């Protein structure tokens, strides 16, 4: 039985889509709310909070090897990728 656990997150105009491989069990989650914005940029604190809330029921800190977040088409709106990573890591310690 596979034990590797990976989560992919796609953030775009249609909201947030999650696909998780949890040791061979596949899960998908979608949040269709618009990406949060503040002063013309993505509100990284709110976005990290929303991603954390979506993943909390499946993450639970149980040996997730990696979480990848795709923000294709939004690089100019993100501001600081390092700050976003910090916000996300504070909610999902992977």
C-alpha positions, 0 to 999 in steps of 0.5 A: 500500500503506498504511503506517499502523500502529495497535494497540488493546489491550482489558484486561478480565475475560477477559484482554488482547485485541490487534488491530493494523493493521500497514500493512493487515495485521491481527493479533490476539493474546489472553492469557486470564490474569487481570489482575494485581492487588496490594493490591486494585488492578491491578498496573500494572507487571506489566500493562504488562510483559504488554502489552509482551511481547504486542506485542513480536513485532508492534511492533518499533519500526517506525513504530507511529503509536499504541497505544490501551489500553482499560480499561473497567470498571476505572478505580477499580482502575488507580490512576494512569493516568499511572504506567501510561502511563509503565510502558507507554511504557518498554516500547513507545516510541510 
